[in-house]
């Protein structure tokens, strides 16, 4: 019996929004998914868009389902988080339509950098991505690897 491996979101891709705010997702990232598989996109506090694929959405669903209704702070977080989170799907051309609110949060007006995070991916402006690269380059990169035990 063959086991299916979850898709790996690796690499860096530079794409441009079309006139309808659609962004083409790398083919390597979308081939493992069906046209009706829902992704979640949420504004990350660090100024980019975090995109959770179906497997991560299911993990999040389980955590939310396990939360007690009497957990007021938890319920407040859930309300706030999902008020700003959007469901996304690929169209036949492999594009996702991003909301104006998400694009504004990340500062994406035309050009975007899609960066794999193994189990998810993020969408940055080129300028914001350059800052991440600068913070994590050279000796800093090695220090980060050691801190994470990689």
C-alpha positions as CSV (number, residue, x, y, z in Angstrom):
1,X,0.0,0.0,0.0
2,X,1.5,3.3,-1.1
3,X,1.6,6.1,1.4
4,X,1.1,9.7,0.3
5,X,3.6,12.2,1.4
6,X,2.5,15.7,2.3
7,X,3.6,18.4,-0.1
8,X,6.8,20.3,0.7
9,X,6.7,24.0,0.4
10,X,10.3,24.8,-0.4
11,X,12.0,27.4,-2.6
12,X,11.6,31.1,-3.4
13,X,9.5,32.4,-6.2
14,X,8.9,35.9,-7.5
15,X,5.6,36.6,-9.1
16,X,3.4,39.6,-10.0
17,X,-0.2,40.1,-9.2
18,X,-2.5,40.3,-12.2
19,X,-5.2,43.0,-12.6
20,X,-7.7,41.0,-10.5
21,X,-5.2,40.6,-7.5
22,X,-4.5,36.9,-8.4
23,X,-1.2,35.5,-7.7
24,X,0.2,32.4,-9.5
25,X,1.3,29.7,-7.1
26,X,4.3,27.7,-8.0
27,X,3.3,24.5,-9.8
28,X,5.3,22.3,-7.4
29,X,3.2,23.6,-4.5
30,X,-0.2,23.2,-6.2
31,X,0.1,19.8,-7.9
32,X,-0.5,18.0,-4.6
33,X,-3.8,19.6,-4.2
34,X,-7.2,19.5,-5.8
35,X,-9.0,22.5,-7.2
36,X,-11.4,22.4,-4.3
37,X,-8.8,22.2,-1.5
38,X,-9.2,25.2,0.8
39,X,-6.2,27.2,2.0
40,X,-6.2,29.9,4.7
41,X,-4.4,33.1,4.3
42,X,-3.9,35.3,7.3
43,X,-2.0,38.5,8.0
44,X,1.1,37.7,10.0
45,X,2.0,40.3,12.7
46,X,5.4,40.6,11.1
47,X,3.9,42.2,8.0
48,X,3.5,39.4,5.5
49,X,0.8,36.9,4.5
50,X,1.0,33.4,5.9
51,X,-0.7,30.8,3.8
52,X,-1.8,27.5,5.4
53,X,-2.4,24.6,3.1
54,X,-5.2,22.0,3.8
55,X,-3.0,19.8,6.1
56,X,-2.2,22.8,8.3
57,X,-5.8,24.0,8.2
58,X,-6.9,20.6,9.6
59,X,-4.4,20.9,12.4
60,X,-5.7,24.3,13.2
61,X,-9.3,23.0,13.0
62,X,-8.5,20.3,15.6
63,X,-6.9,22.9,18.0
64,X,-9.9,25.2,17.7
65,X,-12.4,22.3,18.1
66,X,-10.6,21.2,21.3
67,X,-10.9,24.7,22.8
68,X,-13.5,25.1,25.6
69,X,-16.3,27.5,24.9
70,X,-15.7,28.8,28.4
71,X,-12.1,29.9,27.5
72,X,-12.9,33.6,27.0
73,X,-9.4,34.7,26.0
74,X,-9.2,31.8,23.6
75,X,-12.5,32.5,22.0
76,X,-11.6,36.2,21.7
77,X,-8.4,35.1,19.8
78,X,-10.4,32.8,17.5
79,X,-12.8,35.5,16.7
80,X,-10.0,38.0,15.9
81,X,-7.9,35.5,14.0
82,X,-10.7,34.3,11.8
83,X,-12.1,37.8,11.2
84,X,-9.0,38.7,9.3
85,X,-8.3,35.2,7.7
86,X,-9.5,34.4,4.2
87,X,-10.2,31.0,2.5
88,X,-8.4,30.6,-0.8
89,X,-8.6,28.1,-3.7
90,X,-6.6,27.7,-6.8
91,X,-8.3,28.4,-10.1
92,X,-7.6,26.2,-13.2
93,X,-4.5,28.3,-14.0
94,X,-3.0,27.9,-10.5
95,X,-3.8,31.3,-9.2
96,X,-5.2,32.5,-5.9
97,X,-7.2,35.6,-5.4
98,X,-5.9,37.7,-2.5
99,X,-8.2,40.1,-0.7
100,X,-7.4,43.8,-0.7
101,X,-7.1,43.7,3.1
102,X,-4.4,41.0,3.0
103,X,-2.5,42.8,0.2
104,X,-2.6,46.0,2.2
105,X,-1.4,44.4,5.4
106,X,1.6,43.0,3.6
107,X,2.2,46.1,1.4
108,X,1.9,44.0,-1.8
109,X,0.9,46.2,-4.7
110,X,2.3,44.4,-7.7
111,X,5.4,42.2,-7.0
112,X,5.4,39.4,-4.5
113,X,7.9,36.9,-3.1
114,X,6.6,33.5,-2.2
115,X,8.8,31.7,0.3
116,X,8.4,28.1,1.3
117,X,8.2,27.2,5.0
118,X,8.1,23.4,4.5
119,X,4.6,22.9,5.8
120,X,3.2,26.3,4.7
121,X,4.3,29.3,2.7
122,X,4.5,33.1,3.1
123,X,4.0,36.0,0.8
124,X,6.2,39.0,1.2
125,X,7.0,42.3,-0.6
126,X,10.5,42.2,-2.2
127,X,11.7,44.9,0.2
128,X,10.4,43.0,3.3
129,X,12.0,39.7,2.0
130,X,15.3,41.5,1.6
131,X,15.2,42.5,5.3
132,X,14.6,38.9,6.3
133,X,17.5,37.8,4.1
134,X,19.7,40.4,5.7
135,X,18.8,39.4,9.3
136,X,19.4,35.7,8.6
137,X,22.6,35.9,6.5
138,X,26.2,34.9,7.2
139,X,27.0,34.0,10.8
140,X,23.4,34.8,11.8
141,X,22.2,31.9,9.7
142,X,24.5,29.4,11.4
143,X,23.5,30.8,14.8
144,X,19.8,30.2,13.9
145,X,20.5,26.7,12.8
146,X,22.3,25.9,16.0
147,X,19.5,27.4,18.1
148,X,16.9,25.3,16.2
149,X,19.1,22.2,16.5
150,X,19.4,21.8,12.7
